[in-house]
Amino acid sequence: MCGSTSRKTFEVTTKVEASNMAYAHGGELPYHTDFPSLSQPPELQMLYMFQKAPNNGGLSMFVDGFYIAELMREKYADAFKILTETPIEFIEEGYDIHERDGKDFKFIFDMASKHRTIK
């Protein structure tokens, strides 16, 4: 992130006092959506591991959101309609500390948007 989600690169590392579950220590990171509070989230994120996880850990798990949305449209049309028509408020606030040019940079964020979950 380093001040902006539009940067070409940023480092994701575990932190003792993480304000975001992506930086939390230990355990499996549950399925989630990155940046739901942005009305225009990044369309593509590519992650590259610089250091292998110990004990054969570090497996990546992904969910095909488009497939899930299609299943919802077919099997749960009423719920799908709500997600495609009802604006929902997303709020994310706090701070993170990232290293930039060898120095710690405190990135304060206060993001809110209101939009449909499925566009």
Secondary structure, 3 states (H helix, E strand, C coil): CCCCCCCCCCCCCCCCCCCCHHHCCCCCCCCCCCCCCCCCCCCCCCCCCCCCCHHHCCCCCCCCHHHHHHHHHHHCHHHHHHHHHCEEEEEEEEEEEEEECCEEEEEEEEEEEEEECCC
